[in-house]
Amino acid sequence: MPRSRRAARRGTGSARASSPGSEEEAGSEVLSHCSSASESAGPAEEGAGSEAASEHGQEEEEAEDRLKEHMDTLLDKSAKARQAALQGLRLALSSRTLSEFLLERRLTLTDSLEKCLKKGKGEEQALAGSVLTLLCLQMGSGPEGEEVFRSLKPLLVSVLTDSTASPSTRQSCATALGMCCYIAAGDLEDLVSCLSCLEGIFSTPSTGEGGTAPAQHGPLHCSALQSWSLLLTICPPSHLRSILDNRWLQLPPLLTSSSVALRILAGETIALLFELAQDLEEDLCHQDTEFLCTQLKVLATESNKYRAKTDRRRQRSIFRDILRFIETGEYQEETVRFGLECMYLDSWARQRTYQAFKEVLGSGIHHHLQNNELLREIFGLGPPLVLDPAALKASKVSRFEKHLYNSAAFKARTKARSRVRDKRADVL
């Protein structure tokens, strides 16, 4: 599967200016107000810049030493020590780009994670699955990432389908299987087998013994459905058509799940499939499309008191967007800002991809969007911006300067809007 297939669908996602027209005039006014602050940098800051660079180098060495200790501790006899090491690795890999450091140590780390998944219990296995996902993300979609995925894929499938394993362990393996396949699957056979495995988790019969009471859905089903829908975004048209023909019909029943998270995921996945069908110029016909839209309308307006208020509000907001897209094809665009850049989530496919990476990386998502070549390729952001530590430190502004900038921006924005109102009044 070529690497270009992993580029998030529909939309460039590159850094862009946030508003045209009159706000450009406002921006120029803000720059004129604040230019004196930026011109105040002098030769004294050059020395501070070189000092910052040396401090950064020392911090890197200390961080690498800690990582080596964590990797050695994965072989410790104490389960608590191994868990602490896995937590340290998860934090480091999610908040930093360490591909060069990990490149020559990936086989050692992969072997250690395999032992934790095979012989560990509960929390240790779940942590090992999370670290494996992050390792694959750091290695990227080249031969190294594919090697990591291929070596541990059978074990991930085995643990995921093992009903005796803890729910948290299976959930972690569902996320790892989907994300590693998305990043590093080398051929269609791997993709299809992972889709089938994940589908078997969230599409199991939702009835209890005797078929009377619905079974409770949990985080495992959500992770499986999220990974399955992520893999849909890189499916070749031939296999995607077979899913659009019949396999997607298992999703509408999930809209009645007792889990608000699963209901929302099912709705978003249905919207994603409608979008993918449009891309293929296929008609996605439900046997009762009117009933499906009725279900979505109920969820978009639900006010049942037995559900938590925050859950009701979140559900209504998302299902209004889903219903609008299915009825009109209109998507509610979102903007993600990170560092000096921003990107637009202008399709369900891009939103699903972003949410999947955000769930894995947590607060480290912005750092990886800025510096991780894999993510920048997927979202079409181009090469990372070259900003060395000295330049970053020199570019930081004080709180007082931020206050001046915000005040100037507010004044300029008010003037621009007043001009627009005056023009509207003239027209009226």
C-alpha positions in Angstrom: 0.0 0.0 0.0 1.7 3.3 -1.1 2.4 5.9 1.6 0.3 8.4 -0.3 -2.8 6.4 0.6 -2.4 7.4 4.2 -2.8 11.1 3.4 -6.0 12.3 5.1 -8.8 12.5 2.5 -10.4 15.7 1.1 -8.6 18.9 2.0 -5.1 20.3 2.0 -4.8 20.9 5.7 -1.8 23.1 5.2 -1.1 26.2 7.4 -3.4 29.0 6.2 -4.4 32.5 7.1 -7.5 32.4 9.3 -9.6 35.2 7.7 -9.8 37.3 4.5 -11.1 40.7 3.6 -11.4 43.4 6.3 -9.6 41.3 8.9 -6.4 41.5 6.7 -6.5 45.3 7.3 -7.0 44.7 11.0 -3.9 42.4 11.0 -1.8 45.1 9.3 -2.9 47.6 11.9 -2.0 45.2 14.7 1.4 44.7 13.2 2.0 48.4 13.0 1.0 48.7 16.7 3.4 46.0 17.8 6.4 46.4 15.4 8.3 48.3 18.1 8.3 45.3 20.4 9.7 43.0 17.7 12.4 45.5 16.7 13.8 45.7 20.3 15.8 42.5 20.0 19.5 43.3 20.1 23.0 41.6 20.2 22.5 40.8 23.8 20.0 38.1 22.8 22.5 36.3 20.7 24.4 35.2 23.8 21.1 34.1 25.4 20.3 32.1 22.2 23.5 30.1 22.3 23.0 29.5 26.0 19.5 28.2 25.3 20.9 25.8 22.6 23.5 24.3 25.1 20.8 23.9 27.7 18.6 22.1 25.1 21.4 19.7 24.3 22.0 18.9 27.9 18.2 18.2 28.4 18.2 15.9 25.4 21.1 13.8 26.8 19.4 13.5 30.2 16.1 12.5 28.5 17.9 9.8 26.5 19.6 8.5 29.7 16.1 8.2 31.3 14.8 6.4 28.3 17.6 3.8 28.4 16.9 3.2 32.1 13.2 2.7 31.3 14.0 0.2 28.5 16.4 -1.7 30.8 13.7 -1.8 33.6 11.3 -3.6 31.3 13.3 -6.8 32.0 13.0 -6.3 35.8 11.3 -9.1 37.8 9.1 -6.6 39.6 5.7 -6.0 37.9 5.5 -2.6 39.6 8.9 -1.6 38.2 7.9 -2.7 34.7 4.7 -0.7 34.9 6.5 2.4 36.0 9.0 2.0 33.1 6.1 1.6 30.6 4.4 4.7 32.0 7.7 6.6 31.5 8.1 5.4 28.0 4.5 6.3 27.1 5.0 9.8 28.4 8.3 10.3 26.6 7.1 8.8 23.2 3.8 10.8 23.2 5.5 14.2 24.1 8.7 14.1 22.0 9.9 13.0 18.5 12.5 10.3 19.2 12.7 8.4 15.9 16.5 8.6 15.6 17.0 7.4 19.2 14.6 4.5 18.7 15.8 3.5 15.3 18.7 1.4 16.5 16.8 0.2 19.6 13.5 -0.7 18.1 14.1 -4.5 18.0 15.2 -4.6 21.7 12.1 -2.5 22.7 9.8 -4.6 20.5 11.0 -7.8 22.2 10.5 -6.3 25.6 7.0 -5.2 24.8 6.2 -8.6 23.4 7.2 -10.2 26.7 5.0 -7.7 28.6 2.0 -8.5 26.4 2.5 -12.2 26.7 3.5 -12.6 30.4 2.2 -9.5 32.0 -1.2 -9.0 33.6 -3.9 -6.3 33.3 -2.4 -2.8 33.5 1.0 -3.9 32.3 -0.4 -5.4 29.2 -2.5 -2.3 28.5 0.5 -0.1 28.9 2.6 -2.3 26.6 -0.1 -2.0 23.9 0.0 1.8 24.3 3.8 2.0 24.0 3.7 -0.3 21.0 1.3 2.1 19.2 3.6 5.0 20.0 6.7 3.1 18.8 5.1 2.4 15.5 4.0 6.1 15.2 7.6 7.1 15.9 9.0 4.7 13.3 6.6 5.8 10.6 5.3 4.1 7.5 8.7 2.9 6.2 10.3 -0.6 6.5 11.1 0.0 10.2 7.4 0.7 11.1 6.2 -2.2 9.0 8.7 -4.5 10.7 7.3 -3.6 14.1 3.7 -4.1 13.0 4.3 -7.4 11.3 6.2 -8.9 14.3 3.5 -8.1 16.8 0.3 -8.2 14.7 -0.4 -11.9 15.5 0.0 -11.3 19.2 -2.3 -8.2 19.2 -5.0 -10.2 17.4 -4.6 -13.0 19.8 -5.0 -10.8 22.9 -7.8 -8.7 21.4 -9.9 -11.8 20.7 -9.1 -13.5 24.0 -12.3 -13.1 26.1 -10.4 -14.0 29.3 -8.0 -11.0 28.9 -8.9 -7.8 30.9 -11.1 -5.2 29.1 -8.4 -2.5 29.4 -5.9 -4.9 27.8 -8.2 -5.7 24.9 -9.1 -2.1 24.4 -5.4 -1.1 24.2 -4.8 -3.9 21.7 -7.8 -2.7 19.6 -6.3 0.8 19.4 -2.8 -0.6 18.7 -4.0 -2.9 15.9 -5.9 -0.2 14.1 -3.3 2.5 14.5 -0.3 0.3 13.6 -2.2 -1.1 10.6 -3.1 2.5 9.4 0.6 3.6 9.7 2.5 0.6 8.5 0.4 -2.1 6.8 2.3 -3.2 3.7 -0.5 -4.9 1.7 -4.2 -5.2 1.4 -4.3 -8.6 3.1 -3.1 -7.1 6.4 -5.7 -4.3 6.1 -8.6 -6.7 5.4 -7.7 -9.1 8.2 -7.4 -6.2 10.7 -10.8 -4.8 9.6 -12.4 -8.2 10.0 -10.9 -8.7 13.5 -12.1 -5.3 14.7 -15.5 -5.8 13.2 -15.9 -9.0 15.1 -15.5 -7.0 18.4 -18.0 -4.2 18.0 -20.6 -6.2 15.9 -21.1 -9.1 18.3 -24.7 -9.8 19.2 -25.8 -7.2 21.8 -28.3 -9.4 23.6 -27.8 -11.2 26.9 -28.6 -14.8 27.6 -32.0 -15.7 26.2 -31.9 -12.6 23.9 -34.0 -10.5 26.2 -31.8 -7.8 27.6 -29.3 -5.7 25.7 -25.7 -6.3 26.6 -23.6 -3.3 28.0 -21.2 -1.8 25.5 -18.0 -0.4 26.9 -14.7 1.3 26.0 -13.5 -1.9 24.2 -16.4 -1.6 21.6 -15.6 2.1 21.2 -11.9 1.5 20.5 -12.7 -1.3 18.1 -15.2 0.8 16.2 -12.8 3.8 16.2 -10.0 1.7 14.8 -12.3 0.1 12.2 -13.5 3.5 11.0 -9.9 4.8 10.8 -8.9 2.0 8.5 -11.9 2.7 6.3 -10.2 6.0 5.3 -7.4 4.1 3.6 -9.4 1.3 2.1 -9.0 0.8 -1.7 -12.2 1.4 -3.7 -12.7 -2.3 -4.5 -12.9 -3.4 -0.8 -14.7 -0.2 0.2 -17.5 -0.9 -2.2 -18.1 -4.3 -0.6 -18.4 -2.6 2.8 -20.8 0.0 1.4 -22.9 -2.7 -0.2 -23.8 -4.6 3.0 -21.4 -4.6 5.9 -22.2 -1.1 7.1 -25.8 -2.1 8.0 -24.6 -3.3 11.4 -24.0 0.3 12.5 -27.5 1.7 12.8 -28.4 -0.7 15.6 -25.5 0.7 17.6 -27.3 4.1 17.7 -29.5 2.6 20.5 -26.6 1.6 22.6 -26.6 2.5 26.3 -23.1 4.0 25.8 -23.2 7.6 24.7 -19.6 7.3 23.4 -20.5 4.4 21.2 -23.7 6.1 19.9 -21.7 9.1 18.9 -19.0 6.9 17.2 -21.6 4.9 15.3 -23.2 8.2 14.1 -19.9 9.6 13.0 -18.9 6.4 11.2 -22.3 6.4 9.3 -21.5 10.0 8.2 -18.0 8.9 7.2 -19.4 6.0 5.1 -21.9 8.4 3.4 -18.9 10.7 2.6 -16.8 7.8 1.2 -19.7 6.8 -0.9 -19.9 10.3 -2.3 -16.2 10.2 -3.1 -16.8 7.0 -5.1 -19.9 8.4 -6.7 -21.9 5.5 -5.1 -25.3 5.6 -3.6 -25.4 4.4 0.0 -28.9 3.1 0.3 -30.2 2.0 3.7 -33.2 -0.3 3.5 -35.2 2.3 5.4 -33.3 5.6 5.0 -36.3 7.6 6.4 -36.1 5.5 9.6 -32.3 6.1 9.9 -32.9 9.9 9.6 -35.7 9.7 12.2 -33.2 7.9 14.6 -30.6 10.7 14.0 -33.3 13.4 14.6 -34.2 11.8 17.9 -30.6 11.7 19.0 -30.1 15.3 17.8 -33.0 16.5 20.0 -33.0 14.0 22.9 -33.7 15.5 26.3 -34.2 12.4 28.5 -33.5 13.4 32.1 -32.0 10.0 32.9 -29.0 10.8 30.8 -26.3 13.2 32.1 -26.7 16.8 31.1 -23.2 17.0 29.5 -23.8 13.8 27.6 -27.1 15.1 26.2 -25.6 18.4 25.1 -22.6 16.7 23.4 -24.8 14.1 21.7 -27.2 16.7 20.4 -24.5 18.9 19.0 -22.7 16.1 17.2 -25.9 14.4 15.8 -27.1 17.8 14.5 -23.9 17.9 12.4 -24.3 14.3 11.3 -27.9 14.8 10.3 -27.1 18.1 8.4 -24.3 16.3 6.5 -26.5 13.3 5.5 -29.4 15.5 4.4 -27.4 18.4 2.7 -23.8 17.2 2.3 -22.7 20.2 4.5 -19.8 19.5 6.9 -19.1 21.7 10.0 -15.5 22.7 9.5 -13.1 22.8 12.5 -9.7 24.6 12.9 -6.8 23.1 14.8 -4.0 25.5 15.8 -0.5 24.4 16.9 2.5 26.6 17.3 2.7 29.0 14.4 0.5 26.9 12.1 -3.1 25.8 11.7 -5.0 23.2 9.7 -8.6 22.7 8.8 -10.6 19.5 9.5 -13.0 19.8 6.5 -14.3 16.2 6.2 -15.4 13.3 8.3 -12.3 11.3 7.2 -9.9 14.0 8.3 -11.8 14.4 11.6 -11.6 10.7 12.3 -7.9 10.6 11.5 -7.2 13.6 13.8 -9.3 12.2 16.6 -7.5 8.8 16.4 -4.1 10.4 16.7 -5.2 12.8 19.4 -6.5 9.9 21.5 -3.1 8.1 21.3 -0.9 11.2 21.8 -3.0 13.2 24.2 -1.5 16.6 25.0 1.5 15.7 22.8 -0.6 16.0 19.6 0.5 19.6 18.9 4.2 18.7 19.3 3.8 15.8 16.8 1.9 17.9 14.4 4.7 20.4 14.4 7.6 17.9 14.3 6.6 14.4 13.3 7.1 13.8 9.6 4.5 11.0 9.5 1.7 13.2 10.8 2.7 16.1 8.6 2.6 13.9 5.6 -0.8 12.4 6.5 -2.3 15.9 7.0 -0.5 17.5 4.1 1.4 20.0 6.2 4.7 19.8 4.3 8.2 19.6 6.0 8.5 20.7 9.6 9.2 24.4 10.1 12.9 24.9 11.1 12.8 26.6 14.5 15.9 26.0 16.7 15.6 26.4 20.5 17.5 29.7 20.4 15.0 31.2 17.9 12.1 29.9 19.8 13.3 31.5 23.1 14.1 34.8 21.3 10.6 34.8 19.7 8.8 34.5 23.1 7.0 37.7 24.1 6.4 38.9 27.6 2.9 39.1 29.2 2.9 42.9 28.8 3.7 42.6 25.1 0.9 40.1 24.7 -1.4 42.5 26.4 -0.4 45.3 24.0 -0.9 43.0 21.1 -4.4 41.9 22.2 -5.4 45.5 22.9 -4.3 46.6 19.5 -6.0 43.6 17.9 -9.3 44.4 19.7 -9.2 48.0 18.5 -8.3 47.1 14.9 -11.1 44.4 14.9 -13.6 46.9 16.2 -12.7 49.5 13.5 -12.9 46.9 10.7 -16.3 45.7 11.9 -17.6 49.3 12.2 -16.6 49.9 8.6 -18.5 46.8 7.5 -21.6 47.9 9.5 -21.4 51.4 7.8 -21.3 49.8 4.4 -24.3 47.6 5.2 -26.2 50.6 6.5 -25.5 52.4 3.2 -26.8 49.5 1.2 -30.0 49.3 3.3 
